[in-house]
Amino acid sequence: MYARGWGGSRARQVSTRLALIASLVASLAACSGPAVPTAGATPSPSAAVAAPPPADYNARAGSNRAAAEASMALARYLYRDGTSYWEVFVKTTPLSPPKPADPADPTQIAAQAAQVTAVEMIMATESGTAIQAFRAGGHDHEKLVVTGEAGVLEAAFPRATTIRIQVYYGERDQHAVATFTGGVLDYKVMDSL
């Protein structure tokens, strides 16, 4: 049991703790900002603007479902050694297919991919280990890596006639641009590395 001189009665300790918890909850509720005042009547449901439907893909990975799928495949391709983490974004032409694809139906994703005529990919990393692995062997090794990536993109988008890959070290240092047209690689180094 509790000694009276140490912390008071058990009931007082419980009430003190409850008061503390209540004040914390009130403080947190105040952090969410004041309630939005309403002026006048609330619009009818028919007058309310409908929210857009949720995306059927991760928009941070690609411009549409097929592009996001390819982006995830490329990120796994680049991470195959277990140390080279790259962020990958894939954008296609056309940008958006006429209707969303059901992620559980691979034929719909393939139908979206079959409409693509051009692909642009951005790969970026801030990982020193990933940059060292990419640069190992010089520009010839870099060309080998982007050629492998282009193969992944060609498999995903068989009708694409142009594939462009931009390589960034960090947010702003554009290291290189690789363009594949008709299976021919044009690789331009944009920095001094």
C-alpha positions in Angstrom: 0.0 0.0 0.0 1.0 3.6 -0.2 2.4 5.6 2.6 0.4 8.8 3.4 3.5 11.0 3.5 4.8 9.8 0.1 2.0 10.6 -2.3 -1.3 11.0 -0.5 -4.3 8.7 -0.8 -4.8 6.3 -3.7 -8.0 8.1 -4.7 -6.2 11.5 -4.9 -3.4 9.9 -7.0 -6.0 8.5 -9.4 -7.9 11.7 -9.7 -4.7 13.7 -10.3 -3.7 11.3 -13.1 -7.1 11.5 -14.6 -7.0 15.3 -14.5 -3.5 15.3 -16.1 -4.8 13.0 -18.9 -7.8 15.1 -19.5 -5.7 18.3 -19.8 -3.4 16.5 -22.3 -6.4 15.4 -24.4 -7.7 19.0 -24.3 -4.3 20.3 -25.3 -4.1 17.9 -28.2 -7.6 18.8 -29.3 -6.7 22.5 -29.3 -3.7 21.7 -31.6 -6.0 20.6 -34.4 -7.1 24.2 -34.8 -10.4 25.9 -34.3 -13.6 24.4 -35.7 -14.5 25.9 -39.1 -17.4 28.2 -38.6 -20.4 27.7 -40.8 -22.2 30.6 -42.3 -25.7 29.9 -43.4 -27.2 26.7 -44.4 -25.2 23.6 -45.3 -25.4 22.8 -49.1 -27.4 19.9 -50.1 -25.6 16.7 -51.0 -26.3 17.2 -54.7 -24.6 20.6 -54.6 -21.5 19.3 -52.9 -18.4 18.6 -55.0 -17.7 14.9 -55.3 -14.2 13.8 -54.2 -12.1 12.3 -57.0 -11.9 8.5 -57.1 -8.9 7.1 -55.4 -5.9 6.3 -57.6 -5.5 2.7 -58.6 -1.7 2.9 -58.3 1.1 4.7 -56.4 1.4 8.1 -58.1 4.8 8.6 -56.6 6.1 5.6 -58.7 4.5 6.2 -62.1 2.1 8.2 -64.2 -0.4 5.4 -64.4 -0.9 1.8 -63.2 1.4 0.2 -65.8 4.1 2.8 -65.2 3.9 2.3 -61.4 4.2 -1.5 -61.9 7.3 -1.0 -64.1 8.8 1.5 -61.6 8.5 -1.1 -58.8 10.2 -3.8 -61.1 13.0 -1.3 -61.9 13.5 -0.5 -58.2 13.9 -4.2 -57.5 16.2 -4.6 -60.5 18.5 -1.8 -59.2 18.4 -3.2 -55.6 19.3 -6.7 -56.7 22.7 -6.4 -54.9 21.0 -5.5 -51.7 22.9 -2.2 -51.2 21.9 0.1 -54.1 18.7 1.9 -53.2 17.3 4.1 -56.0 14.1 6.0 -56.2 12.4 5.4 -59.6 9.6 7.2 -61.4 8.3 6.1 -64.8 6.2 8.4 -67.0 4.5 7.2 -70.2 3.1 8.6 -73.4 0.1 8.7 -73.4 0.2 9.9 -69.8 -3.0 8.4 -68.7 -5.0 5.4 -70.1 -8.7 5.9 -70.9 -9.8 3.8 -67.9 -8.1 2.5 -64.7 -6.8 -1.0 -64.6 -7.8 -3.6 -62.1 -4.6 -4.4 -60.2 -5.8 -8.0 -59.8 -6.2 -8.4 -63.6 -2.8 -8.5 -65.4 -4.5 -8.4 -68.8 -5.8 -4.9 -68.1 -2.4 -3.7 -67.1 -0.9 -5.3 -70.2 -3.6 -3.5 -72.3 -2.6 -0.2 -70.7 1.1 -0.9 -71.4 0.3 -1.8 -75.0 -0.9 1.8 -75.7 2.4 3.3 -74.6 4.6 4.8 -77.4 7.3 6.5 -75.3 8.7 6.0 -71.8 10.7 8.4 -69.5 12.3 7.1 -66.3 14.0 9.1 -63.6 16.3 7.3 -61.2 17.7 9.1 -58.2 19.7 8.2 -55.1 21.5 9.9 -52.3 23.1 6.7 -51.2 26.9 6.9 -51.5 27.0 3.0 -51.7 24.5 3.1 -54.7 26.5 5.8 -56.5 29.7 3.9 -56.0 28.1 0.7 -57.3 26.7 2.5 -60.3 30.0 4.2 -61.1 32.1 1.1 -60.6 33.8 0.4 -63.9 33.2 3.9 -65.3 30.8 5.0 -67.9 30.9 1.6 -69.6 29.4 0.0 -66.5 26.8 2.8 -66.2 25.8 2.1 -69.8 25.4 -1.5 -69.0 23.1 -0.8 -66.1 20.9 1.6 -68.0 20.8 -0.9 -70.9 19.5 -3.5 -68.5 16.9 -1.0 -67.3 15.8 -0.3 -70.8 15.3 -4.0 -71.3 12.9 -4.1 -68.3 11.0 -1.1 -69.8 11.0 -2.7 -73.3 9.4 -5.8 -71.8 6.8 -3.8 -69.9 6.0 -1.4 -72.9 6.6 -3.4 -76.1 5.3 -0.6 -78.4 7.5 2.1 -77.0 9.8 3.5 -79.7 11.7 5.8 -77.4 13.0 5.2 -73.8 14.7 8.0 -72.0 16.4 7.4 -68.6 17.6 10.3 -66.4 20.2 9.6 -63.7 20.4 11.9 -60.6 22.8 11.9 -57.7 20.7 13.6 -55.0 18.0 16.0 -55.8 19.7 18.3 -58.3 22.9 16.7 -59.7 21.8 15.3 -63.0 24.6 12.8 -63.8 23.5 11.4 -67.1 20.7 11.0 -69.7 20.4 7.7 -71.7 18.1 7.7 -74.7 17.2 4.4 -76.6 15.7 4.8 -80.0 15.4 1.8 -82.2 17.6 -0.2 -79.8 20.5 2.3 -80.2 21.9 3.9 -77.0 22.8 7.6 -76.8 24.4 8.2 -73.4 25.3 11.7 -72.3 27.2 12.5 -69.0 25.9 15.8 -67.7 28.4 16.4 -64.8 32.1 16.0 -64.2 31.8 12.6 -62.5 
